[in-house]
């Protein structure tokens, strides 16, 4: 299995009280059946062992590093140990685990930026738990961008992509209140989001000329100003700028007609103006098998498109489908780097 790969993926533990341990164990158990790319789990080995016992499954665990993970993966789940901070109870998040969760992410990024792992795949975190520990970022995406900026010394603008079998969708604004979206949106922000998207779809997804469908902010894309001025004043100029740069962006389009089957065949990615405009159709069309991808980073990052699901942690009913999709997409993206201009 591991002979096809030169480096493993780095998989972080996420919040250890959530379903991250459950789906990690379940994915490894199906490694042969699913032809899963090998991964190195970065987290607390004791938590993983306790969760396996709770779930009544037998998963051999073995301490490893990026150099040994490939050879270990077929027979045991390789773990780069991180101190989790406490004995975790499934479904009961605790602030004392925050340091281990953050350290796992930092370690995975460092390994991937040094080339020792092929990509970062992150299990879900609970932002409220991290906030209580003093975490200063709105979410995973912004933290990863900060780590990349600190490592490279260059500003990094992250772009969130929800990638599923039926739809790719990107929100230009992400974790902000809806009332703040009109003031936050600018033509420059839309254009830069689209530039990063165009570049990464070419270089990491192998799409030679990506087609970007840009949604309007207002109903009916503003109805020629009758339902809001932003689409003509902000969105349309961004699209004109992009087309002058030979980027295949078009719109603004009414969002309510962008996501049916025929419409989706006309584009490779939907560029949406705010969080729910992108995530509602993305999750409706592929909740179990969509992947959260962060574009614009100097390393590849994917994640399951769901949260920690504390209510079902340790009960043996969590689905590993989205994690499996995240692992496979990370592996595919790492193989496409440098294949397109």
SEKOLSE-218019 format. One record per residue (C-alpha): x, y, z. Coordinates in steps of 0.25 Angstrom, whole numbers, plus 5000, padded with zeros to 4 digits. Layout:
@c1:X | c2:Y | c3:Z $
...
***
This chain:
@c1:5000 | c2:5000 | c3:5000 $
@c1:5011 | c2:5010 | c3:5004 $
@c1:5020 | c2:5007 | c3:4992 $
@c1:5012 | c2:5017 | c3:4984 $
@c1:5015 | c2:5029 | c3:4993 $
@c1:5028 | c2:5036 | c3:4997 $
@c1:5023 | c2:5043 | c3:5009 $
@c1:5010 | c2:5042 | c3:5018 $
@c1:4999 | c2:5051 | c3:5021 $
@c1:4999 | c2:5059 | c3:5034 $
@c1:4986 | c2:5057 | c3:5041 $
@c1:4983 | c2:5065 | c3:5054 $
@c1:4975 | c2:5060 | c3:5065 $
@c1:4965 | c2:5072 | c3:5066 $
@c1:4957 | c2:5073 | c3:5078 $
@c1:4960 | c2:5060 | c3:5085 $
@c1:4946 | c2:5060 | c3:5092 $
@c1:4939 | c2:5060 | c3:5078 $
@c1:4938 | c2:5050 | c3:5067 $
@c1:4952 | c2:5052 | c3:5062 $
@c1:4957 | c2:5040 | c3:5069 $
@c1:4945 | c2:5031 | c3:5065 $
@c1:4946 | c2:5035 | c3:5050 $
@c1:4962 | c2:5033 | c3:5050 $
@c1:4961 | c2:5019 | c3:5055 $
@c1:4949 | c2:5016 | c3:5046 $
@c1:4957 | c2:5021 | c3:5034 $
@c1:4970 | c2:5013 | c3:5037 $
@c1:4962 | c2:5000 | c3:5039 $
@c1:4957 | c2:5002 | c3:5025 $
@c1:4970 | c2:5006 | c3:5019 $
@c1:4971 | c2:4994 | c3:5010 $
@c1:4957 | c2:4994 | c3:5005 $
@c1:4957 | c2:5009 | c3:5002 $
@c1:4971 | c2:5009 | c3:4997 $
@c1:4974 | c2:5020 | c3:5007 $
@c1:4987 | c2:5029 | c3:5006 $
@c1:4996 | c2:5026 | c3:5018 $
@c1:4995 | c2:5037 | c3:5029 $
@c1:5002 | c2:5040 | c3:5042 $
@c1:4993 | c2:5043 | c3:5053 $
@c1:4998 | c2:5055 | c3:5062 $
@c1:4992 | c2:5055 | c3:5075 $
@c1:4990 | c2:5048 | c3:5089 $
@c1:4992 | c2:5033 | c3:5087 $
@c1:4985 | c2:5030 | c3:5100 $
@c1:4973 | c2:5037 | c3:5096 $
@c1:4972 | c2:5029 | c3:5083 $
@c1:4975 | c2:5016 | c3:5090 $
@c1:4964 | c2:5019 | c3:5100 $
@c1:4954 | c2:5023 | c3:5089 $
@c1:4957 | c2:5009 | c3:5082 $
@c1:4954 | c2:5002 | c3:5095 $
@c1:4941 | c2:5010 | c3:5097 $
@c1:4937 | c2:5007 | c3:5083 $
@c1:4940 | c2:4992 | c3:5084 $
@c1:4950 | c2:4992 | c3:5073 $
@c1:4964 | c2:4986 | c3:5072 $
@c1:4974 | c2:4996 | c3:5065 $
@c1:4988 | c2:4994 | c3:5068 $
@c1:4995 | c2:5008 | c3:5070 $
@c1:5010 | c2:5010 | c3:5068 $
@c1:5019 | c2:5022 | c3:5071 $
@c1:5025 | c2:5028 | c3:5058 $
@c1:5031 | c2:5039 | c3:5051 $
@c1:5029 | c2:5044 | c3:5037 $
@c1:5040 | c2:5035 | c3:5032 $
@c1:5035 | c2:5022 | c3:5038 $
@c1:5020 | c2:5024 | c3:5036 $
@c1:5019 | c2:5019 | c3:5022 $
@c1:5025 | c2:5005 | c3:5026 $
@c1:5016 | c2:5005 | c3:5039 $
@c1:5003 | c2:5009 | c3:5033 $
@c1:4999 | c2:4995 | c3:5027 $
@c1:5000 | c2:4988 | c3:5040 $
@c1:4998 | c2:4999 | c3:5051 $
@c1:4993 | c2:5013 | c3:5052 $
@c1:5005 | c2:5022 | c3:5053 $
@c1:5005 | c2:5033 | c3:5064 $
@c1:5014 | c2:5045 | c3:5066 $
@c1:5010 | c2:5047 | c3:5081 $
@c1:5005 | c2:5060 | c3:5086 $
@c1:5002 | c2:5062 | c3:5101 $
@c1:4987 | c2:5063 | c3:5101 $
@c1:4986 | c2:5070 | c3:5114 $
@c1:4977 | c2:5061 | c3:5122 $
@c1:4969 | c2:5048 | c3:5121 $
@c1:4958 | c2:5052 | c3:5112 $
@c1:4943 | c2:5047 | c3:5113 $
@c1:4936 | c2:5046 | c3:5099 $
@c1:4926 | c2:5056 | c3:5097 $
@c1:4931 | c2:5065 | c3:5109 $
@c1:4940 | c2:5076 | c3:5103 $
@c1:4950 | c2:5083 | c3:5113 $
@c1:4959 | c2:5095 | c3:5112 $
@c1:4971 | c2:5087 | c3:5117 $
@c1:4972 | c2:5080 | c3:5104 $
@c1:4973 | c2:5093 | c3:5096 $
@c1:4988 | c2:5093 | c3:5097 $
@c1:4990 | c2:5079 | c3:5091 $
@c1:4980 | c2:5082 | c3:5080 $
@c1:4988 | c2:5095 | c3:5076 $
@c1:5001 | c2:5088 | c3:5077 $
@c1:4996 | c2:5077 | c3:5067 $
@c1:4993 | c2:5087 | c3:5057 $
@c1:5006 | c2:5094 | c3:5058 $
@c1:5013 | c2:5081 | c3:5057 $
@c1:5006 | c2:5077 | c3:5045 $
@c1:5008 | c2:5090 | c3:5038 $
@c1:5023 | c2:5090 | c3:5041 $
@c1:5025 | c2:5076 | c3:5036 $
@c1:5017 | c2:5079 | c3:5023 $
@c1:5025 | c2:5092 | c3:5020 $
@c1:5038 | c2:5085 | c3:5022 $
@c1:5034 | c2:5074 | c3:5012 $
@c1:5033 | c2:5063 | c3:5023 $
@c1:5018 | c2:5061 | c3:5021 $
@c1:5011 | c2:5063 | c3:5008 $
@c1:4999 | c2:5071 | c3:5013 $
@c1:4992 | c2:5075 | c3:5026 $
@c1:4978 | c2:5068 | c3:5029 $
@c1:4971 | c2:5074 | c3:5041 $
@c1:4961 | c2:5067 | c3:5049 $
@c1:4950 | c2:5077 | c3:5054 $
@c1:4953 | c2:5086 | c3:5066 $
@c1:4943 | c2:5093 | c3:5075 $
@c1:4946 | c2:5108 | c3:5074 $
@c1:4938 | c2:5111 | c3:5087 $
@c1:4948 | c2:5102 | c3:5095 $
@c1:4960 | c2:5109 | c3:5088 $
@c1:4954 | c2:5123 | c3:5091 $
@c1:4953 | c2:5119 | c3:5106 $
@c1:4968 | c2:5116 | c3:5105 $
@c1:4972 | c2:5129 | c3:5099 $
@c1:4972 | c2:5125 | c3:5084 $
@c1:4972 | c2:5138 | c3:5076 $
@c1:4967 | c2:5134 | c3:5063 $
@c1:4953 | c2:5132 | c3:5057 $
@c1:4955 | c2:5118 | c3:5053 $
@c1:4965 | c2:5108 | c3:5047 $
@c1:4966 | c2:5115 | c3:5034 $
@c1:4971 | c2:5128 | c3:5040 $
@c1:4981 | c2:5121 | c3:5049 $
@c1:4987 | c2:5113 | c3:5038 $
@c1:4989 | c2:5126 | c3:5030 $
@c1:4996 | c2:5132 | c3:5042 $
@c1:5005 | c2:5120 | c3:5043 $
@c1:5009 | c2:5121 | c3:5029 $
@c1:5011 | c2:5136 | c3:5030 $
@c1:5020 | c2:5134 | c3:5042 $
@c1:5028 | c2:5123 | c3:5035 $
@c1:5030 | c2:5130 | c3:5021 $
@c1:5030 | c2:5145 | c3:5026 $
@c1:5020 | c2:5148 | c3:5015 $
@c1:5005 | c2:5152 | c3:5017 $
@c1:4996 | c2:5140 | c3:5013 $
@c1:4982 | c2:5141 | c3:5010 $
@c1:4974 | c2:5128 | c3:5012 $
@c1:4962 | c2:5125 | c3:5003 $
@c1:4952 | c2:5114 | c3:5008 $
@c1:4948 | c2:5104 | c3:4998 $
@c1:4937 | c2:5094 | c3:5000 $
@c1:4939 | c2:5083 | c3:4990 $
@c1:4929 | c2:5072 | c3:4988 $
@c1:4926 | c2:5062 | c3:4977 $
@c1:4915 | c2:5072 | c3:4972 $
@c1:4920 | c2:5086 | c3:4975 $
@c1:4932 | c2:5094 | c3:4979 $
@c1:4928 | c2:5107 | c3:4986 $
@c1:4936 | c2:5118 | c3:4992 $
@c1:4931 | c2:5129 | c3:5002 $
@c1:4938 | c2:5142 | c3:5000 $
@c1:4935 | c2:5146 | c3:5014 $
@c1:4935 | c2:5135 | c3:5025 $
@c1:4933 | c2:5136 | c3:5040 $
@c1:4927 | c2:5149 | c3:5041 $
@c1:4913 | c2:5154 | c3:5045 $
@c1:4903 | c2:5155 | c3:5033 $
@c1:4901 | c2:5170 | c3:5036 $
@c1:4916 | c2:5172 | c3:5034 $
@c1:4917 | c2:5166 | c3:5020 $
@c1:4913 | c2:5178 | c3:5012 $
@c1:4923 | c2:5187 | c3:5019 $
@c1:4934 | c2:5176 | c3:5018 $
@c1:4932 | c2:5173 | c3:5003 $
@c1:4941 | c2:5181 | c3:4993 $
@c1:4944 | c2:5179 | c3:4979 $
@c1:4959 | c2:5177 | c3:4983 $
@c1:4955 | c2:5166 | c3:4993 $
@c1:4946 | c2:5159 | c3:4982 $
@c1:4957 | c2:5160 | c3:4972 $
@c1:4968 | c2:5155 | c3:4980 $
@c1:4960 | c2:5143 | c3:4985 $
@c1:4957 | c2:5139 | c3:4971 $
@c1:4972 | c2:5141 | c3:4967 $
@c1:4976 | c2:5131 | c3:4978 $
@c1:4965 | c2:5121 | c3:4974 $
@c1:4969 | c2:5122 | c3:4959 $
@c1:4983 | c2:5119 | c3:4962 $
@c1:4981 | c2:5108 | c3:4972 $
@c1:4970 | c2:5101 | c3:4963 $
@c1:4981 | c2:5101 | c3:4952 $
@c1:4993 | c2:5096 | c3:4960 $
@c1:4986 | c2:5087 | c3:4971 $
@c1:4974 | c2:5082 | c3:4964 $
@c1:4979 | c2:5081 | c3:4950 $
@c1:4968 | c2:5090 | c3:4943 $
@c1:4975 | c2:5097 | c3:4932 $
@c1:4965 | c2:5108 | c3:4931 $
@c1:4956 | c2:5109 | c3:4943 $
@c1:4942 | c2:5115 | c3:4941 $
@c1:4938 | c2:5124 | c3:4953 $
@c1:4923 | c2:5127 | c3:4954 $
@c1:4922 | c2:5139 | c3:4963 $
@c1:4909 | c2:5141 | c3:4972 $
@c1:4902 | c2:5154 | c3:4974 $
@c1:4901 | c2:5159 | c3:4989 $
@c1:4886 | c2:5163 | c3:4988 $
@c1:4874 | c2:5155 | c3:4983 $
@c1:4874 | c2:5155 | c3:4968 $
@c1:4888 | c2:5160 | c3:4968 $
@c1:4882 | c2:5174 | c3:4972 $
@c1:4871 | c2:5175 | c3:4961 $
@c1:4879 | c2:5186 | c3:4954 $
@c1:4880 | c2:5194 | c3:4967 $
@c1:4865 | c2:5192 | c3:4971 $
@c1:4869 | c2:5182 | c3:4982 $
@c1:4883 | c2:5187 | c3:4986 $
@c1:4894 | c2:5195 | c3:4980 $
@c1:4906 | c2:5186 | c3:4984 $
@c1:4905 | c2:5177 | c3:4972 $
@c1:4907 | c2:5188 | c3:4962 $
@c1:4917 | c2:5196 | c3:4971 $
@c1:4925 | c2:5185 | c3:4976 $
@c1:4924 | c2:5171 | c3:4970 $
@c1:4923 | c2:5175 | c3:4955 $
@c1:4935 | c2:5183 | c3:4955 $
@c1:4943 | c2:5172 | c3:4962 $
@c1:4938 | c2:5163 | c3:4950 $
@c1:4942 | c2:5173 | c3:4940 $
@c1:4956 | c2:5174 | c3:4946 $
@c1:4958 | c2:5159 | c3:4946 $
@c1:4953 | c2:5157 | c3:4931 $
@c1:4964 | c2:5168 | c3:4928 $
@c1:4974 | c2:5158 | c3:4934 $
@c1:4969 | c2:5147 | c3:4926 $
@c1:4962 | c2:5140 | c3:4937 $
@c1:4949 | c2:5133 | c3:4933 $
@c1:4940 | c2:5139 | c3:4944 $
@c1:4926 | c2:5143 | c3:4940 $
@c1:4914 | c2:5149 | c3:4948 $
@c1:4909 | c2:5154 | c3:4957 $
@c1:4898 | c2:5143 | c3:4957 $
@c1:4886 | c2:5142 | c3:4965 $
@c1:4889 | c2:5132 | c3:4976 $
@c1:4876 | c2:5125 | c3:4975 $
@c1:4878 | c2:5120 | c3:4961 $
@c1:4893 | c2:5116 | c3:4962 $
@c1:4892 | c2:5102 | c3:4969 $
@c1:4883 | c2:5093 | c3:4961 $
@c1:4888 | c2:5082 | c3:4953 $
@c1:4889 | c2:5089 | c3:4939 $
@c1:4895 | c2:5102 | c3:4945 $
@c1:4906 | c2:5095 | c3:4952 $
@c1:4911 | c2:5089 | c3:4939 $
@c1:4914 | c2:5103 | c3:4934 $
@c1:4925 | c2:5105 | c3:4944 $
@c1:4936 | c2:5099 | c3:4952 $
@c1:4935 | c2:5107 | c3:4965 $
@c1:4924 | c2:5116 | c3:4971 $
@c1:4929 | c2:5129 | c3:4977 $
@c1:4919 | c2:5134 | c3:4988 $
@c1:4919 | c2:5146 | c3:4996 $
@c1:4917 | c2:5141 | c3:5010 $
@c1:4918 | c2:5128 | c3:5018 $
@c1:4904 | c2:5122 | c3:5017 $
@c1:4902 | c2:5126 | c3:5002 $
@c1:4914 | c2:5116 | c3:5000 $
@c1:4912 | c2:5106 | c3:5011 $
@c1:4897 | c2:5103 | c3:5010 $
@c1:4897 | c2:5098 | c3:4996 $
@c1:4911 | c2:5091 | c3:4998 $
@c1:4906 | c2:5083 | c3:5010 $
@c1:4892 | c2:5081 | c3:5004 $
@c1:4899 | c2:5074 | c3:4992 $
@c1:4909 | c2:5066 | c3:4999 $
@c1:4909 | c2:5067 | c3:5014 $
@c1:4916 | c2:5053 | c3:5016 $
@c1:4926 | c2:5054 | c3:5005 $
@c1:4930 | c2:5069 | c3:5004 $
@c1:4944 | c2:5074 | c3:5008 $
@c1:4948 | c2:5087 | c3:5014 $
@c1:4960 | c2:5092 | c3:5006 $
@c1:4969 | c2:5104 | c3:5009 $
@c1:4974 | c2:5111 | c3:4997 $
@c1:4985 | c2:5121 | c3:4997 $
@c1:4994 | c2:5114 | c3:5007 $
@c1:5009 | c2:5110 | c3:5004 $
@c1:5004 | c2:5095 | c3:5008 $
@c1:4992 | c2:5087 | c3:5005 $
@c1:4981 | c2:5086 | c3:5015 $
@c1:4968 | c2:5079 | c3:5015 $
@c1:4958 | c2:5075 | c3:5026 $
@c1:4945 | c2:5068 | c3:5028 $
@c1:4933 | c2:5077 | c3:5025 $
@c1:4927 | c2:5075 | c3:5038 $
@c1:4929 | c2:5079 | c3:5053 $
@c1:4933 | c2:5072 | c3:5065 $
@c1:4919 | c2:5065 | c3:5067 $
@c1:4921 | c2:5063 | c3:5082 $
@c1:4907 | c2:5057 | c3:5084 $
@c1:4911 | c2:5045 | c3:5076 $
@c1:4926 | c2:5044 | c3:5080 $
@c1:4929 | c2:5030 | c3:5086 $
@c1:4916 | c2:5024 | c3:5081 $
@c1:4921 | c2:5017 | c3:5069 $
@c1:4911 | c2:5024 | c3:5059 $
@c1:4920 | c2:5035 | c3:5054 $
@c1:4923 | c2:5034 | c3:5039 $
@c1:4937 | c2:5035 | c3:5034 $
@c1:4933 | c2:5038 | c3:5019 $
@c1:4937 | c2:5053 | c3:5020 $
@c1:4950 | c2:5050 | c3:5026 $
@c1:4953 | c2:5039 | c3:5016 $
@c1:4950 | c2:5049 | c3:5005 $
@c1:4959 | c2:5059 | c3:5011 $
@c1:4970 | c2:5049 | c3:5012 $
@c1:4969 | c2:5045 | c3:4998 $
@c1:4967 | c2:5059 | c3:4992 $
@c1:4980 | c2:5064 | c3:5000 $
@c1:4987 | c2:5052 | c3:4994 $
@c1:4982 | c2:5056 | c3:4980 $
@c1:4985 | c2:5070 | c3:4981 $
@c1:5000 | c2:5067 | c3:4986 $
@c1:5002 | c2:5059 | c3:4973 $
@c1:4997 | c2:5071 | c3:4964 $
@c1:5006 | c2:5082 | c3:4970 $
@c1:5015 | c2:5087 | c3:4959 $
@c1:5007 | c2:5080 | c3:4948 $
@c1:5001 | c2:5093 | c3:4942 $
@c1:5006 | c2:5107 | c3:4940 $
***
